[in-house]
Amino acid sequence: MSTIPFIGSHQEDSPVVAAARRAVARTLWELEQEWKNPRPDAVVAAARRHLTAAENWADARREGA
């Protein structure tokens, strides 16, 4: 069973916020896949991509994009 939560569509989200939310879900999935066959460099790279996507999502929500 996946640990990735369902991130559905929210009518109040702007297209920018929705795209950022989907990027977070995608990078979390990538991180989960790298964790299953752990290679330290790949896991760290996936974690950094996920963190960047999460920061972008937070910024978009804060700015009300």
mmCIF file of the N, C-alpha and C atoms, coordinates in Angstrom:
data_MODEL
# 
_entry.id   MODEL 
# 
loop_
_atom_site.group_PDB 
_atom_site.id 
_atom_site.type_symbol 
_atom_site.label_atom_id 
_atom_site.label_alt_id 
_atom_site.label_comp_id 
_atom_site.label_asym_id 
_atom_site.label_entity_id 
_atom_site.label_seq_id 
_atom_site.pdbx_PDB_ins_code 
_atom_site.Cartn_x 
_atom_site.Cartn_y 
_atom_site.Cartn_z 
_atom_site.occupancy 
_atom_site.B_iso_or_equiv 
_atom_site.pdbx_formal_charge 
_atom_site.auth_seq_id 
_atom_site.auth_comp_id 
_atom_site.auth_asym_id 
_atom_site.auth_atom_id 
_atom_site.pdbx_PDB_model_num 
ATOM 1   N N  . MET A 1 1  ? 0.831   -1.172 0.000   1.00 0.00 ? 1  MET A N  1 
ATOM 2   C CA . MET A 1 1  ? 0.000   0.000  0.000   1.00 0.00 ? 1  MET A CA 1 
ATOM 3   C C  . MET A 1 1  ? 0.880   1.240  0.000   1.00 0.00 ? 1  MET A C  1 
ATOM 4   N N  . SER A 1 2  ? 0.521   2.201  -0.793  1.00 0.00 ? 2  SER A N  1 
ATOM 5   C CA . SER A 1 2  ? 1.297   3.419  -0.918  1.00 0.00 ? 2  SER A CA 1 
ATOM 6   C C  . SER A 1 2  ? 1.093   4.331  0.280   1.00 0.00 ? 2  SER A C  1 
ATOM 7   N N  . THR A 1 3  ? 2.143   5.042  0.638   1.00 0.00 ? 3  THR A N  1 
ATOM 8   C CA . THR A 1 3  ? 2.043   6.032  1.712   1.00 0.00 ? 3  THR A CA 1 
ATOM 9   C C  . THR A 1 3  ? 1.672   7.398  1.164   1.00 0.00 ? 3  THR A C  1 
ATOM 10  N N  . ILE A 1 4  ? 1.480   7.489  -0.141  1.00 0.00 ? 4  ILE A N  1 
ATOM 11  C CA . ILE A 1 4  ? 1.174   8.769  -0.767  1.00 0.00 ? 4  ILE A CA 1 
ATOM 12  C C  . ILE A 1 4  ? -0.307  9.087  -0.562  1.00 0.00 ? 4  ILE A C  1 
ATOM 13  N N  . PRO A 1 5  ? -0.592  10.233 0.065   1.00 0.00 ? 5  PRO A N  1 
ATOM 14  C CA . PRO A 1 5  ? -1.991  10.590 0.281   1.00 0.00 ? 5  PRO A CA 1 
ATOM 15  C C  . PRO A 1 5  ? -2.647  11.035 -1.017  1.00 0.00 ? 5  PRO A C  1 
ATOM 16  N N  . PHE A 1 6  ? -3.959  10.858 -1.078  1.00 0.00 ? 6  PHE A N  1 
ATOM 17  C CA . PHE A 1 6  ? -4.690  11.346 -2.244  1.00 0.00 ? 6  PHE A CA 1 
ATOM 18  C C  . PHE A 1 6  ? -4.715  12.863 -2.191  1.00 0.00 ? 6  PHE A C  1 
ATOM 19  N N  . ILE A 1 7  ? -4.322  13.466 -3.273  1.00 0.00 ? 7  ILE A N  1 
ATOM 20  C CA . ILE A 1 7  ? -4.369  14.920 -3.367  1.00 0.00 ? 7  ILE A CA 1 
ATOM 21  C C  . ILE A 1 7  ? -5.327  15.242 -4.491  1.00 0.00 ? 7  ILE A C  1 
ATOM 22  N N  . GLY A 1 8  ? -6.552  15.470 -4.121  1.00 0.00 ? 8  GLY A N  1 
ATOM 23  C CA . GLY A 1 8  ? -7.599  15.695 -5.106  1.00 0.00 ? 8  GLY A CA 1 
ATOM 24  C C  . GLY A 1 8  ? -7.660  17.131 -5.562  1.00 0.00 ? 8  GLY A C  1 
ATOM 25  N N  . SER A 1 9  ? -8.630  17.378 -6.387  1.00 0.00 ? 9  SER A N  1 
ATOM 26  C CA . SER A 1 9  ? -8.836  18.713 -6.926  1.00 0.00 ? 9  SER A CA 1 
ATOM 27  C C  . SER A 1 9  ? -9.655  19.543 -5.942  1.00 0.00 ? 9  SER A C  1 
ATOM 28  N N  . HIS A 1 10 ? -9.265  20.781 -5.785  1.00 0.00 ? 10 HIS A N  1 
ATOM 29  C CA . HIS A 1 10 ? -9.983  21.715 -4.927  1.00 0.00 ? 10 HIS A CA 1 
ATOM 30  C C  . HIS A 1 10 ? -10.455 22.866 -5.797  1.00 0.00 ? 10 HIS A C  1 
ATOM 31  N N  . GLN A 1 11 ? -11.745 23.130 -5.777  1.00 0.00 ? 11 GLN A N  1 
ATOM 32  C CA . GLN A 1 11 ? -12.299 24.157 -6.645  1.00 0.00 ? 11 GLN A CA 1 
ATOM 33  C C  . GLN A 1 11 ? -11.724 25.529 -6.354  1.00 0.00 ? 11 GLN A C  1 
ATOM 34  N N  . GLU A 1 12 ? -11.354 25.791 -5.104  1.00 0.00 ? 12 GLU A N  1 
ATOM 35  C CA . GLU A 1 12 ? -10.852 27.121 -4.759  1.00 0.00 ? 12 GLU A CA 1 
ATOM 36  C C  . GLU A 1 12 ? -9.401  27.333 -5.179  1.00 0.00 ? 12 GLU A C  1 
ATOM 37  N N  . ASP A 1 13 ? -8.706  26.282 -5.578  1.00 0.00 ? 13 ASP A N  1 
ATOM 38  C CA . ASP A 1 13 ? -7.311  26.405 -5.991  1.00 0.00 ? 13 ASP A CA 1 
ATOM 39  C C  . ASP A 1 13 ? -7.189  27.043 -7.366  1.00 0.00 ? 13 ASP A C  1 
ATOM 40  N N  . SER A 1 14 ? -6.210  27.911 -7.486  1.00 0.00 ? 14 SER A N  1 
ATOM 41  C CA . SER A 1 14 ? -5.900  28.476 -8.792  1.00 0.00 ? 14 SER A CA 1 
ATOM 42  C C  . SER A 1 14 ? -5.144  27.422 -9.600  1.00 0.00 ? 14 SER A C  1 
ATOM 43  N N  . PRO A 1 15 ? -5.023  27.617 -10.901 1.00 0.00 ? 15 PRO A N  1 
ATOM 44  C CA . PRO A 1 15 ? -4.247  26.664 -11.708 1.00 0.00 ? 15 PRO A CA 1 
ATOM 45  C C  . PRO A 1 15 ? -2.794  26.537 -11.232 1.00 0.00 ? 15 PRO A C  1 
ATOM 46  N N  . VAL A 1 16 ? -2.209  27.631 -10.756 1.00 0.00 ? 16 VAL A N  1 
ATOM 47  C CA . VAL A 1 16 ? -0.819  27.597 -10.285 1.00 0.00 ? 16 VAL A CA 1 
ATOM 48  C C  . VAL A 1 16 ? -0.703  26.733 -9.027  1.00 0.00 ? 16 VAL A C  1 
ATOM 49  N N  . VAL A 1 17 ? -1.628  26.930 -8.084  1.00 0.00 ? 17 VAL A N  1 
ATOM 50  C CA . VAL A 1 17 ? -1.601  26.149 -6.847  1.00 0.00 ? 17 VAL A CA 1 
ATOM 51  C C  . VAL A 1 17 ? -1.876  24.674 -7.147  1.00 0.00 ? 17 VAL A C  1 
ATOM 52  N N  . ALA A 1 18 ? -2.830  24.409 -8.029  1.00 0.00 ? 18 ALA A N  1 
ATOM 53  C CA . ALA A 1 18 ? -3.152  23.023 -8.384  1.00 0.00 ? 18 ALA A CA 1 
ATOM 54  C C  . ALA A 1 18 ? -1.954  22.329 -9.032  1.00 0.00 ? 18 ALA A C  1 
ATOM 55  N N  . ALA A 1 19 ? -1.260  23.042 -9.924  1.00 0.00 ? 19 ALA A N  1 
ATOM 56  C CA . ALA A 1 19 ? -0.077  22.455 -10.573 1.00 0.00 ? 19 ALA A CA 1 
ATOM 57  C C  . ALA A 1 19 ? 1.024   22.187 -9.548  1.00 0.00 ? 19 ALA A C  1 
ATOM 58  N N  . ALA A 1 20 ? 1.195   23.104 -8.605  1.00 0.00 ? 20 ALA A N  1 
ATOM 59  C CA . ALA A 1 20 ? 2.213   22.921 -7.564  1.00 0.00 ? 20 ALA A CA 1 
ATOM 60  C C  . ALA A 1 20 ? 1.859   21.721 -6.687  1.00 0.00 ? 20 ALA A C  1 
ATOM 61  N N  . ARG A 1 21 ? 0.564   21.546 -6.371  1.00 0.00 ? 21 ARG A N  1 
ATOM 62  C CA . ARG A 1 21 ? 0.121   20.412 -5.564  1.00 0.00 ? 21 ARG A CA 1 
ATOM 63  C C  . ARG A 1 21 ? 0.374   19.099 -6.290  1.00 0.00 ? 21 ARG A C  1 
ATOM 64  N N  . ARG A 1 22 ? 0.106   19.083 -7.590  1.00 0.00 ? 22 ARG A N  1 
ATOM 65  C CA . ARG A 1 22 ? 0.369   17.853 -8.363  1.00 0.00 ? 22 ARG A CA 1 
ATOM 66  C C  . ARG A 1 22 ? 1.869   17.548 -8.415  1.00 0.00 ? 22 ARG A C  1 
ATOM 67  N N  . ALA A 1 23 ? 2.699   18.583 -8.492  1.00 0.00 ? 23 ALA A N  1 
ATOM 68  C CA . ALA A 1 23 ? 4.150   18.376 -8.497  1.00 0.00 ? 23 ALA A CA 1 
ATOM 69  C C  . ALA A 1 23 ? 4.607   17.763 -7.177  1.00 0.00 ? 23 ALA A C  1 
ATOM 70  N N  . VAL A 1 24 ? 4.011   18.191 -6.070  1.00 0.00 ? 24 VAL A N  1 
ATOM 71  C CA . VAL A 1 24 ? 4.352   17.618 -4.762  1.00 0.00 ? 24 VAL A CA 1 
ATOM 72  C C  . VAL A 1 24 ? 3.985   16.135 -4.729  1.00 0.00 ? 24 VAL A C  1 
ATOM 73  N N  . ALA A 1 25 ? 2.807   15.803 -5.229  1.00 0.00 ? 25 ALA A N  1 
ATOM 74  C CA . ALA A 1 25 ? 2.391   14.404 -5.250  1.00 0.00 ? 25 ALA A CA 1 
ATOM 75  C C  . ALA A 1 25 ? 3.326   13.569 -6.118  1.00 0.00 ? 25 ALA A C  1 
ATOM 76  N N  . ARG A 1 26 ? 3.712   14.118 -7.274  1.00 0.00 ? 26 ARG A N  1 
ATOM 77  C CA . ARG A 1 26 ? 4.606   13.381 -8.177  1.00 0.00 ? 26 ARG A CA 1 
ATOM 78  C C  . ARG A 1 26 ? 5.972   13.159 -7.539  1.00 0.00 ? 26 ARG A C  1 
ATOM 79  N N  . THR A 1 27 ? 6.534   14.214 -6.917  1.00 0.00 ? 27 THR A N  1 
ATOM 80  C CA . THR A 1 27 ? 7.868   14.062 -6.322  1.00 0.00 ? 27 THR A CA 1 
ATOM 81  C C  . THR A 1 27 ? 7.833   13.153 -5.102  1.00 0.00 ? 27 THR A C  1 
ATOM 82  N N  . LEU A 1 28 ? 6.704   13.134 -4.382  1.00 0.00 ? 28 LEU A N  1 
ATOM 83  C CA . LEU A 1 28 ? 6.591   12.204 -3.258  1.00 0.00 ? 28 LEU A CA 1 
ATOM 84  C C  . LEU A 1 28 ? 6.569   10.766 -3.767  1.00 0.00 ? 28 LEU A C  1 
ATOM 85  N N  . TRP A 1 29 ? 5.874   10.534 -4.869  1.00 0.00 ? 29 TRP A N  1 
ATOM 86  C CA . TRP A 1 29 ? 5.845   9.199  -5.475  1.00 0.00 ? 29 TRP A CA 1 
ATOM 87  C C  . TRP A 1 29 ? 7.261   8.795  -5.907  1.00 0.00 ? 29 TRP A C  1 
ATOM 88  N N  . GLU A 1 30 ? 7.991   9.738  -6.530  1.00 0.00 ? 30 GLU A N  1 
ATOM 89  C CA . GLU A 1 30 ? 9.364   9.445  -6.953  1.00 0.00 ? 30 GLU A CA 1 
ATOM 90  C C  . GLU A 1 30 ? 10.242  9.103  -5.753  1.00 0.00 ? 30 GLU A C  1 
ATOM 91  N N  . LEU A 1 31 ? 10.078  9.841  -4.669  1.00 0.00 ? 31 LEU A N  1 
ATOM 92  C CA . LEU A 1 31 ? 10.853  9.564  -3.455  1.00 0.00 ? 31 LEU A CA 1 
ATOM 93  C C  . LEU A 1 31 ? 10.519  8.173  -2.919  1.00 0.00 ? 31 LEU A C  1 
ATOM 94  N N  . GLU A 1 32 ? 9.246   7.823  -2.925  1.00 0.00 ? 32 GLU A N  1 
ATOM 95  C CA . GLU A 1 32 ? 8.846   6.495  -2.468  1.00 0.00 ? 32 GLU A CA 1 
ATOM 96  C C  . GLU A 1 32 ? 9.483   5.398  -3.329  1.00 0.00 ? 32 GLU A C  1 
ATOM 97  N N  . GLN A 1 33 ? 9.519   5.605  -4.638  1.00 0.00 ? 33 GLN A N  1 
ATOM 98  C CA . GLN A 1 33 ? 10.111  4.612  -5.534  1.00 0.00 ? 33 GLN A CA 1 
ATOM 99  C C  . GLN A 1 33 ? 11.611  4.467  -5.275  1.00 0.00 ? 33 GLN A C  1 
ATOM 100 N N  . GLU A 1 34 ? 12.307  5.571  -5.062  1.00 0.00 ? 34 GLU A N  1 
ATOM 101 C CA . GLU A 1 34 ? 13.749  5.514  -4.780  1.00 0.00 ? 34 GLU A CA 1 
ATOM 102 C C  . GLU A 1 34 ? 14.010  4.830  -3.438  1.00 0.00 ? 34 GLU A C  1 
ATOM 103 N N  . TRP A 1 35 ? 13.117  5.026  -2.479  1.00 0.00 ? 35 TRP A N  1 
ATOM 104 C CA . TRP A 1 35 ? 13.308  4.440  -1.153  1.00 0.00 ? 35 TRP A CA 1 
ATOM 105 C C  . TRP A 1 35 ? 13.200  2.928  -1.193  1.00 0.00 ? 35 TRP A C  1 
ATOM 106 N N  . LYS A 1 36 ? 12.389  2.406  -2.105  1.00 0.00 ? 36 LYS A N  1 
ATOM 107 C CA . LYS A 1 36 ? 12.202  0.952  -2.205  1.00 0.00 ? 36 LYS A CA 1 
ATOM 108 C C  . LYS A 1 36 ? 13.485  0.241  -2.608  1.00 0.00 ? 36 LYS A C  1 
ATOM 109 N N  . ASN A 1 37 ? 14.318  0.880  -3.382  1.00 0.00 ? 37 ASN A N  1 
ATOM 110 C CA . ASN A 1 37 ? 15.598  0.324  -3.804  1.00 0.00 ? 37 ASN A CA 1 
ATOM 111 C C  . ASN A 1 37 ? 16.659  1.362  -3.455  1.00 0.00 ? 37 ASN A C  1 
ATOM 112 N N  . PRO A 1 38 ? 16.943  1.490  -2.154  1.00 0.00 ? 38 PRO A N  1 
ATOM 113 C CA . PRO A 1 38 ? 17.728  2.636  -1.709  1.00 0.00 ? 38 PRO A CA 1 
ATOM 114 C C  . PRO A 1 38 ? 19.158  2.681  -2.235  1.00 0.00 ? 38 PRO A C  1 
ATOM 115 N N  . ARG A 1 39 ? 19.389  3.711  -2.972  1.00 0.00 ? 39 ARG A N  1 
ATOM 116 C CA . ARG A 1 39 ? 20.737  4.124  -3.343  1.00 0.00 ? 39 ARG A CA 1 
ATOM 117 C C  . ARG A 1 39 ? 20.859  5.514  -2.754  1.00 0.00 ? 39 ARG A C  1 
ATOM 118 N N  . PRO A 1 40 ? 21.769  5.715  -1.821  1.00 0.00 ? 40 PRO A N  1 
ATOM 119 C CA . PRO A 1 40 ? 21.800  6.978  -1.073  1.00 0.00 ? 40 PRO A CA 1 
ATOM 120 C C  . PRO A 1 40 ? 21.733  8.239  -1.938  1.00 0.00 ? 40 PRO A C  1 
ATOM 121 N N  . ASP A 1 41 ? 22.488  8.307  -3.003  1.00 0.00 ? 41 ASP A N  1 
ATOM 122 C CA . ASP A 1 41 ? 22.476  9.514  -3.830  1.00 0.00 ? 41 ASP A CA 1 
ATOM 123 C C  . ASP A 1 41 ? 21.124  9.743  -4.484  1.00 0.00 ? 41 ASP A C  1 
ATOM 124 N N  . ALA A 1 42 ? 20.489  8.683  -4.946  1.00 0.00 ? 42 ALA A N  1 
ATOM 125 C CA . ALA A 1 42 ? 19.182  8.806  -5.596  1.00 0.00 ? 42 ALA A CA 1 
ATOM 126 C C  . ALA A 1 42 ? 18.099  9.203  -4.592  1.00 0.00 ? 42 ALA A C  1 
ATOM 127 N N  . VAL A 1 43 ? 18.166  8.650  -3.387  1.00 0.00 ? 43 VAL A N  1 
ATOM 128 C CA . VAL A 1 43 ? 17.180  8.994  -2.361  1.00 0.00 ? 43 VAL A CA 1 
ATOM 129 C C  . VAL A 1 43 ? 17.329  10.459 -1.958  1.00 0.00 ? 43 VAL A C  1 
ATOM 130 N N  . VAL A 1 44 ? 18.555  10.900 -1.771  1.00 0.00 ? 44 VAL A N  1 
ATOM 131 C CA . VAL A 1 44 ? 18.791  12.293 -1.396  1.00 0.00 ? 44 VAL A CA 1 
ATOM 132 C C  . VAL A 1 44 ? 18.320  13.234 -2.509  1.00 0.00 ? 44 VAL A C  1 
ATOM 133 N N  . ALA A 1 45 ? 18.606  12.908 -3.749  1.00 0.00 ? 45 ALA A N  1 
ATOM 134 C CA . ALA A 1 45 ? 18.173  13.743 -4.866  1.00 0.00 ? 45 ALA A CA 1 
ATOM 135 C C  . ALA A 1 45 ? 16.643  13.808 -4.932  1.00 0.00 ? 45 ALA A C  1 
ATOM 136 N N  . ALA A 1 46 ? 15.977  12.675 -4.735  1.00 0.00 ? 46 ALA A N  1 
ATOM 137 C CA . ALA A 1 46 ? 14.512  12.652 -4.757  1.00 0.00 ? 46 ALA A CA 1 
ATOM 138 C C  . ALA A 1 46 ? 13.943  13.459 -3.589  1.00 0.00 ? 46 ALA A C  1 
ATOM 139 N N  . ALA A 1 47 ? 14.561  13.364 -2.432  1.00 0.00 ? 47 ALA A N  1 
ATOM 140 C CA . ALA A 1 47 ? 14.101  14.129 -1.267  1.00 0.00 ? 47 ALA A CA 1 
ATOM 141 C C  . ALA A 1 47 ? 14.263  15.629 -1.510  1.00 0.00 ? 47 ALA A C  1 
ATOM 142 N N  . ARG A 1 48 ? 15.350  16.019 -2.127  1.00 0.00 ? 48 ARG A N  1 
ATOM 143 C CA . ARG A 1 48 ? 15.553  17.443 -2.438  1.00 0.00 ? 48 ARG A CA 1 
ATOM 144 C C  . ARG A 1 48 ? 14.521  17.946 -3.442  1.00 0.00 ? 48 ARG A C  1 
ATOM 145 N N  . ARG A 1 49 ? 14.207  17.129 -4.457  1.00 0.00 ? 49 ARG A N  1 
ATOM 146 C CA . ARG A 1 49 ? 13.181  17.526 -5.433  1.00 0.00 ? 49 ARG A CA 1 
ATOM 147 C C  . ARG A 1 49 ? 11.829  17.680 -4.746  1.00 0.00 ? 49 ARG A C  1 
ATOM 148 N N  . HIS A 1 50 ? 11.530  16.759 -3.835  1.00 0.00 ? 50 HIS A N  1 
ATOM 149 C CA . HIS A 1 50 ? 10.254  16.821 -3.129  1.00 0.00 ? 50 HIS A CA 1 
ATOM 150 C C  . HIS A 1 50 ? 10.200  18.064 -2.239  1.00 0.00 ? 50 HIS A C  1 
ATOM 151 N N  . LEU A 1 51 ? 11.260  18.354 -1.534  1.00 0.00 ? 51 LEU A N  1 
ATOM 152 C CA . LEU A 1 51 ? 11.295  19.531 -0.672  1.00 0.00 ? 51 LEU A CA 1 
ATOM 153 C C  . LEU A 1 51 ? 11.113  20.813 -1.487  1.00 0.00 ? 51 LEU A C  1 
ATOM 154 N N  . THR A 1 52 ? 11.767  20.890 -2.625  1.00 0.00 ? 52 THR A N  1 
ATOM 155 C CA . THR A 1 52 ? 11.617  22.057 -3.495  1.00 0.00 ? 52 THR A CA 1 
ATOM 156 C C  . THR A 1 52 ? 10.178  22.209 -3.977  1.00 0.00 ? 52 THR A C  1 
ATOM 157 N N  . ALA A 1 53 ? 9.573   21.090 -4.377  1.00 0.00 ? 53 ALA A N  1 
ATOM 158 C CA . ALA A 1 53 ? 8.180   21.135 -4.838  1.00 0.00 ? 53 ALA A CA 1 
ATOM 159 C C  . ALA A 1 53 ? 7.247   21.556 -3.699  1.00 0.00 ? 53 ALA A C  1 
ATOM 160 N N  . ALA A 1 54 ? 7.489   21.056 -2.496  1.00 0.00 ? 54 ALA A N  1 
ATOM 161 C CA . ALA A 1 54 ? 6.659   21.419 -1.352  1.00 0.00 ? 54 ALA A CA 1 
ATOM 162 C C  . ALA A 1 54 ? 6.806   22.901 -1.022  1.00 0.00 ? 54 ALA A C  1 
ATOM 163 N N  . GLU A 1 55 ? 8.016   23.424 -1.114  1.00 0.00 ? 55 GLU A N  1 
ATOM 164 C CA . GLU A 1 55 ? 8.232   24.850 -0.872  1.00 0.00 ? 55 GLU A CA 1 
ATOM 165 C C  . GLU A 1 55 ? 7.524   25.697 -1.928  1.00 0.00 ? 55 GLU A C  1 
ATOM 166 N N  . ASN A 1 56 ? 7.567   25.253 -3.178  1.00 0.00 ? 56 ASN A N  1 
ATOM 167 C CA . ASN A 1 56 ? 6.878   25.989 -4.247  1.00 0.00 ? 56 ASN A CA 1 
ATOM 168 C C  . ASN A 1 56 ? 5.372   25.986 -4.023  1.00 0.00 ? 56 ASN A C  1 
ATOM 169 N N  . TRP A 1 57 ? 4.830   24.865 -3.589  1.00 0.00 ? 57 TRP A N  1 
ATOM 170 C CA . TRP A 1 57 ? 3.397   24.769 -3.303  1.00 0.00 ? 57 TRP A CA 1 
ATOM 171 C C  . TRP A 1 57 ? 3.020   25.713 -2.161  1.00 0.00 ? 57 TRP A C  1 
ATOM 172 N N  . ALA A 1 58 ? 3.827   25.704 -1.097  1.00 0.00 ? 58 ALA A N  1 
ATOM 173 C CA . ALA A 1 58 ? 3.568   26.589 0.033   1.00 0.00 ? 58 ALA A CA 1 
ATOM 174 C C  . ALA A 1 58 ? 3.619   28.064 -0.386  1.00 0.00 ? 58 ALA A C  1 
ATOM 175 N N  . ASP A 1 59 ? 4.615   28.392 -1.187  1.00 0.00 ? 59 ASP A N  1 
ATOM 176 C CA . ASP A 1 59 ? 4.723   29.782 -1.679  1.00 0.00 ? 59 ASP A CA 1 
ATOM 177 C C  . ASP A 1 59 ? 3.514   30.174 -2.508  1.00 0.00 ? 59 ASP A C  1 
ATOM 178 N N  . ALA A 1 60 ? 3.077   29.275 -3.395  1.00 0.00 ? 60 ALA A N  1 
ATOM 179 C CA . ALA A 1 60 ? 1.921   29.561 -4.251  1.00 0.00 ? 60 ALA A CA 1 
ATOM 180 C C  . ALA A 1 60 ? 0.658   29.751 -3.412  1.00 0.00 ? 60 ALA A C  1 
ATOM 181 N N  . ARG A 1 61 ? 0.492   28.929 -2.387  1.00 0.00 ? 61 ARG A N  1 
ATOM 182 C CA . ARG A 1 61 ? -0.684  29.069 -1.517  1.00 0.00 ? 61 ARG A CA 1 
ATOM 183 C C  . ARG A 1 61 ? -0.618  30.362 -0.715  1.00 0.00 ? 61 ARG A C  1 
ATOM 184 N N  . ARG A 1 62 ? 0.569   30.695 -0.218  1.00 0.00 ? 62 ARG A N  1 
ATOM 185 C CA . ARG A 1 62 ? 0.729   31.917 0.564   1.00 0.00 ? 62 ARG A CA 1 
ATOM 186 C C  . ARG A 1 62 ? 0.445   33.154 -0.272  1.00 0.00 ? 62 ARG A C  1 
ATOM 187 N N  . GLU A 1 63 ? 0.915   33.123 -1.531  1.00 0.00 ? 63 GLU A N  1 
ATOM 188 C CA . GLU A 1 63 ? 0.737   34.262 -2.419  1.00 0.00 ? 63 GLU A CA 1 
ATOM 189 C C  . GLU A 1 63 ? -0.671  34.319 -3.014  1.00 0.00 ? 63 GLU A C  1 
ATOM 190 N N  . GLY A 1 64 ? -1.432  33.261 -2.801  1.00 0.00 ? 64 GLY A N  1 
ATOM 191 C CA . GLY A 1 64 ? -2.788  33.227 -3.332  1.00 0.00 ? 64 GLY A CA 1 
ATOM 192 C C  . GLY A 1 64 ? -2.832  33.185 -4.841  1.00 0.00 ? 64 GLY A C  1 
ATOM 193 N N  . ALA A 1 65 ? -1.847  32.512 -5.424  1.00 0.00 ? 65 ALA A N  1 
ATOM 194 C CA . ALA A 1 65 ? -1.727  32.459 -6.889  1.00 0.00 ? 65 ALA A CA 1 
ATOM 195 C C  . ALA A 1 65 ? -2.931  31.841 -7.534  1.00 0.00 ? 65 ALA A C  1 
# 
